[in-house]
Amino acid sequence: MAIENLTTTHLTNGLPILIKESHVAPVASFWIFYRVGSRNELPGTTGISHWVEHMLFKGTERFPSGEFDKAVARAGGMANGMTSQDWTTYFETLPAERIDLALEFEADRMVNTMIDADEVEAERTVILSEREGSENSYFYLLSEEVQAAAFRVHSYHNPIIGWKTDLLQITRDDLQRHYQSYYAPNNAVIVMVGDLDPAVMTGKLEKHFGTLPVGPAVPLMRLHEPEQIAEQRVLLRGSDHTAYYLHAFHGVAADHPDFFALTVLDAILGGAKGMGLFGGGGNNRSNRLYRALVDTELAVGVGSGFRPSIDPDLFSFYVTLAPGVSHEQIEETIWAELGKVQAQGVQLAELEKAIKQTKAQFAYSSESVTHQGYWLGFSQVVSSLAWLDQWLEQLTAVTVQDVQRVAQTYFTPNRQTVGWYIPE
């Protein structure tokens, strides 16, 4: 997605605004990103960002609970919100002539959300049920344990939904304090994409958001994960008869010079990814791990994961074992494939194919105005607009030497955390 027809400005209270014109269809998408996610949470209150996100759907005095959803549905639009490690976001996609509805609502709930004590208790039950539902999956439990084992200091240690012990004790005052600390113009980014006039929309944004008060100084995230010097091992046992394997290495942040080389390596090993709003990937069966594990009937499924993040996160491989196959066989096979890249590098044709497939996934994940709005806001939060603008150029510039070098640098035994789920 080349950043064409993009207007950037700041409102009088400093709130950054990104407006991208796209007159392909009479549709517009509004996004507001807050620079807060599980990354910003303190011990004892893990999951609070996700919980506050839920509370923002409970309504305000002007828009009581459910009223805005009905208005969006009547207008033929859609709306949602989500929380990640690095951000919380809300969006509305509507017919362009009805987009003012999003401005009115989002400006109102930035400062006027009612965090009612009874609603907090009702939502506690909902979130605990959500967490307990995930716990029914041993693959989820294994992923959570590996993530926690890989990070000893940094808050990426914690699940986005939070630890159950914290969810049982977070109070209404905790939620109110978190909301007032992070939901303010000085901690947000607004993005609009679609059939819009930037000058007109800037005026409307100034009217709705420009008078909102700047919040307190946002608490700094001071945690830095020390270099891992010893491999970590997780053994999880349970009643699920399907065996799982997870293998993770510490990666790099989105704005690190090696990010794009690792992205290409991810495509070579586990298939190209979209990295857009709803993820997505090409499930292509020509990637190295599919050929080494699924084609040989050692596994029934294999994938890899490496996504942009503010701080260095994990580069992971995950496998669903075939019946009768041992975890040792899977681990030996993965290391054999990594060793080939480290010792022999990759072929130029393989590199070019991975880059081409990743470009295609990038294009698919940024087609609609909704997805373009996501990419703009997400990029601004995890890195910068320049990072997004240079995305295709940086990807294309990756060489076979780069891929071999990052494989040698980041895939070392001391940087790994290995998880086995073993059926009892």
JOVEN-V512222 format. One line per field, one symbol per residue. ss: DSSP state (@ for helix, = for strand, . for the rest). psi: psi as a letter, one per 40 degrees, with the letter a starting at -180 (. if undefined). burial: 1 if it has 9 or more other C-alpha atoms within 8 Angstrom, else 0. Layout:
ss: ???
psi: ???
burial: ???
This chain:
ss: .....=====.....======.....========...@@@.......@@@@@@@@...=....=..@@@@@@@@...======....========@@@.@@@@@@@@@@@@@....@@@@@@@@@@@@@@@@@@...@@@@@@@@@@@@@....@@@......@@@@....@@@@@@@@@@@..@@@=======...@@@@@@@@@@@@......................=======.....=======........@@@@@@@@@@@@..====..===......@@@@@@@....=======........========.....@@@@@@@@@@@@@@@@@@...@@@@@@@@@@@@@@@@@....@@@@@@@@@@@@@@..@@@@@.@@@@@@...@@@@@@@@@@@..@@@========.
psi: higifhhhiiideehihhhhhhfdifiihhihhhghaddeiihefieddddddddeeeiiddgiheddddddddefaiiiiihadeihiiihhihdeeddddddddddedeehhgiddddddddddddddddddeehdddddddddddddhddieediideiiddddeehiddddddddddegidefihhhhhagihdddddddddddddehihaihhhihehhhihhehiihhhhiaehehiihhhiihaiideidedddddddddddeiiideadfbiiefieeiddddddddefdieiiiihhihidihaihihhhhiihehidddddddddddddddddeaiidddddddddddddddddefdiddddddddddddddcidddddeddddddehidddddddddddgideeihhhhhhh.
burial: 0000010001101011111111000111111111111111100011111111111101110011111100011010111011111111111111110010011111111110111000110011001100100110010111111111111011111111111001100101011101111111111111111111010011001101111100100000000000000011010101000011111111111100001111111111111111110011110000111111110001111111110011011111111111001010110011001101110011000110011011101110110011111111111111111011100001100101011111110110001111111110
